[in-house]
C-alpha cells in the first residue's frame, strides 16, 4: 500500500465518477478488477462517500429515473438496484423521489408496442409476459391489457 497505489485508486475513482454516478459496490468491483488492493479501495471509497463525492442515494435516484424513461417497471428496477448492492431503504427512497404512475406507465408501454388488439388468448399471454419481463406487477399488467377491451 504505497502512495502510488492511493494515487492510482483516487484517479480511477475520480475518472469513473466524472462519467456517471456509481454505487459503492460497482466502484469496488471495477477497482478490484484492475488488480488494486481491496482494503485500500474500500477505505478510499468510504472517504469519497463521506465527502459526498460518491452517493448510493444519488446513484439510485438517477438509476430509477433512467429506467423509468426506458419503460421499466418497479419490480425490475428494485431487482437491478439490489444486484448493485443498494439497500432496500435507499431503493424505497429513490422510488418515492421520482413520482410515477406505474399503471399508466405500463399502459403507455403496452399501447406503444401493440397497436392492434390481441387475436387470441395465446397472443394476450405473450403480451402479458412482455410487460412482466419489463418489471410490472400482475395488477399493472391487467390494467394495461384491459384498455383494448374497453374495461
Buried (B, 14 or more C-beta within 10 A) or exposed (E): EEEEBBEBBEEBBEEBBEEEBBBBBBBBBBBEEEEBBEEBBBEBBEEBBEEEEBBBBBBBBBBBBEBBEEBBBBBBBBEBBEEBEBEEEBBEBBBEEBEEEBBEBBBBBBEEEBEEEBEEEEEBEEBBEBBBEBBBBEEBBBBBBEBBEEE
